[in-house]
Amino acid sequence: MQTMDLDKKEKKKTAIIQAASLLFVKKGIKQTSLADIARGMGISKGTLYYYYSSKNDLIFDITAHHMNQITNDLFAMIDAEGSGEAALETVLTALVETILNARTRSRLHLYLIREAMSGNEAIRQRFQKTYRGWFSSTTEGVRKIMNNQDVCETMAPVLVAVLDGFVIQSMLAVQSIPVKDVVKYLMRMVRN
């Protein structure tokens, strides 16, 4: 019985995440309130507050949901590609393209970074935990493909920093990101 309640709660949270994502894209993050989300879903504000007491918590879960999907897809690709430099190049290309094409996630991610940097301690702490998870997942993924421990440990923070930087450039429309050239450069770093 308890498992069924948890499944029902997770399904409701997923529905909230999907509805909120659409509203954030349509109206903007600042212009969308929890009341707007509740109204859009046809539920009471109290019901929404049961699942999310703050907009920032909801935004963080939306970002985490997107990142979990990307991570799961990448690990499936890693398992399918095998190992070696060619596999790493394929996976890196897919990762960079996926991150750059995830406009909603990128916009929400940058909003949360701004909140964390401007003094929201709860979000800053969640980011610390999230980044540690990303470093761990990236290290594990690279380790599955490459058999070089030094590369695995070094690649994680570099790759996450590169992706964050590309998200900023992409959202600001600074210039088109030459994904294939970037991946070739990263591959040269791996070989050295």
BELJO-V613713 format. One record per run of one state. SS is the DSSP state (H for helix, E for strand, C for the rest). FROM is the first residue (numbers start at 1). TO is the last residue. If there is no record, write none. Layout:
ss->SS from->FROM to->TO
ss->SS from->FROM to->TO
//
This chain:
ss->C from->1 to->1
ss->H from->2 to->27
ss->C from->28 to->33
ss->H from->34 to->41
ss->C from->42 to->44
ss->H from->45 to->51
ss->C from->52 to->54
ss->H from->55 to->81
ss->C from->82 to->84
ss->H from->85 to->101
ss->C from->102 to->102
ss->H from->103 to->117
ss->C from->118 to->120
ss->H from->121 to->145
ss->C from->146 to->148
ss->H from->149 to->171
ss->C from->172 to->178
ss->H from->179 to->191
ss->C from->192 to->192
//
